[in-house]
Amino acid sequence: MKRVAVISMHTSPLAQPGVGDGGGMNVYVRELVSALAHAGLDCTTYTRAWQAGLPEVVNVEPNHRVVHIPAGNFDVPKNELLSVVDEFTENVRAHIVASGGVDVLHANYWLSGLSAHQLKHELDLPLVTTFHTLARVKAQGGDFESDIREKSESDIIGCADAICVSCTEEERQFIELYGNPPGTLEIVAPGVEHAFFAPGEKRGARHALGIAFDVPVLLFVGRIQPLKGLDVAVQALAQLQAKNAQLIVVGGASGSEGNEELEKVMQLARGLGVHNNIRFVEPQAHHMLSTYYRAADVVVVPSRSESFGLVALEAAACGIPVVASAVGGLLTIIDDGETGYLVPRRDPALFAEHIDELLAHPTMALAMGAKAAAKARDYTWSFAAARLRRVYADVSTRDRVECR
């Protein structure tokens, strides 16, 4: 049985998505590792212990465990975690050695990549990396990262045996910004849990959530931070022809700018006169999001950048059309004018125009949602795991990439 060490330093797959730094990556790691375990791989996810009292090991299911690694104070903010990477790495290495070793390392995010890069050399193991976001990609959307992050990512790229991207658009963007890496560039598309995310009855979903059936509903799901563009959704709401439309926001403030962004959005809503049309909902257990999707007429994803966009995929799986920024993986998930709409320049007026069209033509919106659900059925975690198993087998049998 192949043994895999999955490194997810800054956020745990067991943490609630939408809280703190928890988001789509939490879901990605949890669901993908679960699918790998079901496929017969022995998987250990290493994450930093973020609070007191956590058990060292959580056995999630057969062949799937999460290990909490001590590294720094529990309340170290994400932007200071670089200072504890070495401690985290040392403790991960000790656990790997004590537990009998592993066959491959799989890092998620650049901080995990720094750790796994060291472990590759110390333990002579192949390294697979999924960045999820990259500094140069974020900079294109106006979110600039530190020079140390950009250099670190370049170093990891130069030594990774395989780099996973989610779709052809992310692959194109990677090559445009970083060139061809010395290792392989592999497309491993995320999946969606269709047992939870599937078309359902809107009236029942709204009854469960206490939402009137005759009110147009827009849904935003995600962490409240500048990158996710909640301000664009609020501006679009103010420009809708349907003045009784509601915007439901499921998620919490995230990162060093989260609380400031939330206050900014609330001030914006008050200034536009739509603050009474917005309902903020605390982050929900992942499977509960399906009820919110089914209750919505339109899901809005106005991100500045998005490597894939699990929210858009989950909404599509529930048969709800998505109006999203024309960036990153959203270009792959959404067929413009067929399963939803892609908006260039994150223009609130264009968002509003497309949302109005969907609200004014419910039969058309229903047909688009049906097409979206059909397309979403092609995305499964079991397929992602099968693809990744081939990647692991490949990097385990060929010569390692040497640092350039």
N, C-alpha and C positions, 0 to 999 in steps of 0.2 A: 504494500500500500504506500503510495507516494505521500510524503509528509510535507505540508506547506506551512510556512510561517508568514502570516499576513500581518503587516505592520500598519497600524492606524493610530499613530501617536496622539494626535491632538483631539480626537473625538472618538467616543466609544460607539460601536454598533448597538450597544444596549441602551444608549441614551435616547431620550425623547427628541425626535426630529422637531425643529422649530424652536428649540430652547437653547440658549447660549450659542455655541458653535455647531450644534447639531442640525443637520439638514439632509439633503439628498445623498451625501456621501455615507451617512449613517445607514440609510436604507440600502444603498448599493453594497456596502461591505457585508451587512447582515444577510441580505437575501442571496448574494452571490456565494458567500462562504457556505451558507446552508445548502445551496444547490450543489456545490462542490462536494460537500460531505455526503449528500444523498447519492452522488455519483461515485463514491468509494474512495475519496481522498481524505486523509487525516489532517484536519485544519486547526491551527491555533492562531487566534487573533491576539496580538499584543497591543495594548492601549495604555495610556498613562492613567494612573489612579488619580481621579479628580476630586475625591472626597474621602473623608475618614470612614472606616468601618466596612469598606468594600472587601468581599472575599478575594483571596488571591486568584482563585480559579473559579469560573462559572462554567459548568458543563451545560451548554445550551441544548444539545441533542447528541446522539451518537456521532463520533468523529468531528465534533464541532465544539470548541471551548474558547472562552475569552479569558485572558490572563491580564490582571491589573498590575502594572509595573510602577513601583515608586520612582518618582523623579521630580525633585523640587517640591515646593509648597503646593498644597492642593489648589489654592486660588490663583496660581500663576496665570495671567491673561495670555491669550493666544499670541499676541504680538511680542511676548517675552519668552515664549517657549524655546526659542533657539538656544537660550542659555542652559537648558537642561537636557539638550539632545544627547550629549556625551554620557551623562548619568543614565538616561533612559537606555541608551545603546548597551552600556556595560551590563545593566541588569537583564536586558533581553538576552544578550549573549550567554550570561550565566544560566538563565532558565533553559535556553535551547540546549546547551551542553549537558546540563543536569538531567534533562528529559530524554536524552538519547540522540539528539540531533534532528535536522530536517533536510529535505532534498532541494528546496527552492524557497527563495524569499520573494514576497510580493508586497511592495510598498504602495501606500495610498497617500497622496499629497506630498508636497516638497519636504516638509519636516520629517515625515516618515522615510522619504527617499534619502535624506542625509544619514539617518540612522542605518538604513539597509545598505547604503553604499559602504559604510564602515564594516558592517557585518559580512558583506560579500567578500571583502579582502581578508578579514580575520578568520572566517570559517570556510573560505574557498567554496562559495555557493553561487549559483546563478541568480541574477537579479532581474525581476520583472517589476515594472513601475507603471502605475496609473496616476497621473498628476491631478486629474479632475479639473483644476484650473492652472493656468500658467501666467507668469508675470507679464510677458509680452502680449498675450491675448487680452488680459485685463486692461493693459495700457491702451489698447485700441479703442476700448469703450470708455476711457477717461478715468479708470481706476488704477492709479500708479502704485507699484509696489517698490520695496527697498532694493537697492543695488545688490545687497547680500543675497536676497532671495533670487534675483535673476542669475547671479553668478552660481549660486548653489544648484539651481535647476539645470544650468548649462553643464556643470560638473557631473550631475547625475545622468543627464542625457548621454554624456560622453563615455559612461561606463555601464549603462544598463544593457543587459542582454536582450531584453524586449521591452518595448514601450506600448502600452495599450491605449488606444483612443476609441471613442464611442461610435464614430460614424465617419463616412467619407468626407464630410465637411470639416470635422476636426482634424482628420488626416491631412487634408489640403492646407488648412491653416497652419498646422504644425510644420509642414515642409516649407511653406512660404516664410515662416518666421525663424525656423531653426535649421533648415536644410535636412538632408537625409541623415539619420543617426547611424552610428557604427553598428548598433544592434538592429533587430528587426522592428518594424512598426506594424502593430497588429490591431485590427478592428475587432473589438469585443463589445457589441452593443448591449446595454443594460436590458433588463426585462421588466415585466410587470406581473404581479401576482393576480392572475385572472379569477381566482376563487373569490377574491375580495373586490377587485375592480372590474366591473362588468355593467352593462346597461341595466337600469332598474327603473322603478316607478317614481316619477317626480313628485306626485301628490303625497305618496307615503313618506318620502324623504323630507319634504317640507313640513309635513305634520309632525314628524319626529323632532325636527329642529325648531318648531314654532314659527315658521315662516308662512305668511299668507300666500295662497296659491296664485292670486291675480297680480302679484307684484313682480316686475322684472328683476332678476337677481344676477349680479356679476359676482364672480368669486376670484379672490386672490389668495393663493396658498404659498407661504414661504416666510423666511426670516425677514424681519424689518431691518434693512440696511440699504445704503445707497445703491449697491449693485443690483438689487432686485427690482427697483423702479416703482415702488408703491406710489410715489408722487405722480407718476404718469397715469396710473389707474385712476387716481383721484381727480386729476385734471380732465381725463376723458369722461368720467362720471358727470362732471359739471357741465359738459358740452352735449350731453345726450338729449335727444328730443323727448324721451320718456323721463319726465322730471320726478316721477315717483320711484325710479329705479333705485335699488339698494346695492351697495358694495359690501360684501362680507369678506373680512380679512382674517384668515386663520394663520396665526404665527405670532412670534414674540420678537422683541428687540434683540439684536444679535451683534456681537463684536463691540469694539471700542466706540463706534459711531452709532450704535443701534438706538440708544435712548434719545440721542440728539436727532436722529432721523425720524423717530416716532413723533417727537414734539414738532419738528418741521412739517411733517405730514398733517398733523392735527391743526396746526396754524393755517396751513394751506387750505384745508377743508373748511375751516371757519371763514376764511377770507373769501372763498368761492361760494359760500352759503350751502354747502352739501354735508356739513358735519352730522346732521341728523339722519342722513341717508347712508351712513357708514356704521357697520356693526363689527366691532373687534371681538374675536374669539380666541381664547388661549390655545396654544398648540394642542393638537389632538393625537391620540394614539394612531399609529399609521393606518390601521385597518378601518378606523372610524372616518377617515377622509372620504371614503367612497360615498357616504351619505351626503356630505357637503357637495361633492361633485354632482351627484344625481339631482340635488335640489337646485342647481344653478342652470341658468339659461346660457351663459357664456362664462368661460374661464379666461382670465386675463393674465398674460405672462409678459410683462414689459421690461425684462432684464436687460442690463447693459451688455452682458456677455453670458453665455450659457454653454458649457461643454456638451451637454446633452439636453437636459430638461425633463426630469422624471415627472414633474407636476403636469406638464403638457401631455406626456404619455399616459399617465393615470387618468387624466380627464378624458382623453380620447378613448381609452379602454371602457370608460363609463358611458360613452356615446354623447359626449358634450363637446361642441365645437370650441376651439381655442383661438383667441386673437392674441398674437405674440409678436415680439420683436423679431426682425429678420436677422438673427445672429446665431452663430454656432450650430449646435445640434438641433435647434428648433427648425432650421431649414430642412432637416431630414425628417423630422417627426410630422411636420405639417405640410400638406399639399395645398398651396395657396389657392383659395377659391373652391377647393374640393372638400377638404376636411376641416378647414378653418381659414384664418387669414394671417398673413405675414406683413408686418408694418415696418417700412424702412424709417430710419432716423428716429425711432421711438417717438413719433409725432402724436401727441394726445388727440389732435383733431382727426387724424386718420384712424386712430383707435376708436374714437367715438363714432366715426362714420361707419366702420365695419360692424361695431356692436349694434348700432341703430338698425342696420340692414338685417342682422340676425333676429333682433327683437321684433321687427316689423314683418318678417316673413318666417313664421314658426315652422311651416311645412318644409321650407328650404333648410332651415336650421336642423330640423329633425333628420333630413336626408344627409346632410353633411356629417352629423353626429354618427349616423349609421355607417357611413364610409370610414370615419375615424376609428370606430370600434373594430371594423373589419381589418383595417391596417394594423391596429395595435395588437391583434392576435398573433402577428408574426414575431412579436417580442416576448420571449420567455426567459426566465432565469436558467432553466435547464439547458436551453440552447447556448446561452452565454457561458455556462459552466463547461459544456462540451467543447466550445471554442477555446476556452482557457486551459482546459486539460491538454489540448494539442500544443498550446504555447509552452506549457510547463514541460511537456515531453521533449519538445524541440530544444529548449534552452538547456535541458539536462543532458543532452547527447552530443552537443557540438561544443567547440572551443569557446571559452569565455571571452567576452569583449574585454580588452585591456584599456585602462584609463588613457584617454588621449590628452 
